[in-house]
């Protein structure tokens, strides 16, 4: 499963990334393709179109559903996210975006919301700053040597994100920049999907 990680061939990586929507569709999970399209094509624009930047309660629920449909469904976490006060979601997410581009503080701030751990927080951050914050996915983490057993903690995420940023830098050319989030998408697609 770690074949792509060890490859230095840009075409191999580009092919894996191009397959991402196909692998999403192939998961056979109800509404995943629609949520993923929203996540990739609309979510970032909605956030960056607001002053100050923030996430709405509905968006937090949708991004949590996207994360769970792409990986492991945790009904309790979704219920907790739904139970957050909409004003608190807007306030805390606004504070989160004000901390950018710090590699650690925004994740911790957003994770103060009920039901939001490092993976969900990283999904929000990846939408806005994909070059810094890749989505935290267990299947991707398992492909990165020397990270150890996956732990959904801020410290583990910091190491994971750093490795994906390093790989993005190594893959980038002046004509084709890579973001850490895109590296994660390529790894996820190459492994066939389903992770955290």
Buried (B, 14 or more C-beta within 10 A) or exposed (E): EEEBBEBEEBEBBBBBBEBBBEBBBBBEBEEBBEBBBBBBEEBBEEBEEBEEBBBBBEBBBBBBBBBBBBBEEBEEBBEBBBEBEEEEBBEBBBBBBBBBEEBEBBBBBBBEBBBBBBBBBBBBBBBBBBBBBBBBBBBBBBBBEEBEEBBBEBEBBBBBBEBBBEBBEEBBEEEEEBBBBBBBBBBBBBBEBBBB
